[in-house]
């Protein structure tokens, strides 16, 4: 089953989308990770979310100079990537056990 990419307009749309994908492999991890992200950093839902070719899910925030994505793979591996288009800063790392690291928190704080 393939889940189409969603343009997420509001928190309500975002949570409804997450609820709809929980039945898919990796969907529960996506919901769990979102709960951890939203608890760690007060932020808006992703701009885009959907399945990725390797299987699993991707959250994307694309806001001006800041680009941030989170991949949740079928093997339960999670990783994130950040790019600042103005400074050319690029950073990313695995998300161990779905824990939000201080570095990840810092980069997410730029996404408003």
N, C-alpha and C positions, 0 to 999 in steps of 0.2 A: 504494500500500500504506500502510495506517495502522498505526502502532504504538500499542498501548494505553498509557495512563498506568500507570506502575509505582510501587507503594509499595516502596521499597527498604529492606529490613530489615538487610542485612549487606553488608560489602564484597564478599563472594562473589556475592551476588545482584546487586549493582550492576555488577560487572565482567561478569557473565554477560549482563545486560541490554545493556550497552554493546556487547559482542561481537555480540549479535543485531541491533543496528541499524546496524552498520558497512556492511552491504550497501545501506542506503537512502541517498538523496541527503542529504548533511550528516552522516551517521552517522560517517564517518571524522573529520570535524571535531570532533564531540562527543567521541569517544574521545581525540583529540589534546589537546583543551582540558582534559579531565579529567586527563590525564597531567600537564599543566602546572600545573593547580591543585593536585593532590595533591603535586607536587614542591615547590611554593612554600609551601604551608600544610598542616600536618598536621591533617587534619580528617575528619569522617565523611562518607559519601556523602550525596547529596541525600535529602530526605524524599520528594519526588515528582519524577518525570521522565517526559517524554512528548513527543508531537508537539504543535505549536501550529497554530492555524487558518491562519496565513500560510505554513505549511510550515516545516520545520526542527524543532528540538528546544528544550525548556526544562528546566533544572534548577532546583528550588526547595528552599531550606532555610527552614523555618518553625519557629523555635525561640523560644518565649516572646516577648520584646520585639523580637527580631531576625527580619527577613524579608529574604531575599536570593534573587534569581533571575538566571539567565543564559539568554539567548536566543541560539540559533545558527540563523541564517536560511539559506534555500536559496541565496541569493546569496553565501554565505560571510561575511556580516556577523555580527559577534558583539557583544553588548552585555550590560551587567549593571545591576541596580537593587537598591538597599538601602533599607530603611525600619526605623527604630527606633521602635517603637510608644510607648515611654515618653517619649522626647524629641521626637518628631515629625521627627527628622532624616530627610531624603530625599536620596539622591545616586545617580548612575548615570553611566555613560559607555560609549562604544564600546570594544571590546577590539581594539586595532590589531594586525593580523597574529597574533591569538591570544596576544599577549603579556600577561602578568599585571602590571598596573601596581602601584605601591606603594599607591595609594589602594584598589584592589581587594583587595590582600593584607591591608591593615589592616581592612577591613570583614569579610572572610572570617574573620579571626582571632577575631571575636566569636561565630562559629557553632561551638558545641561540642556 
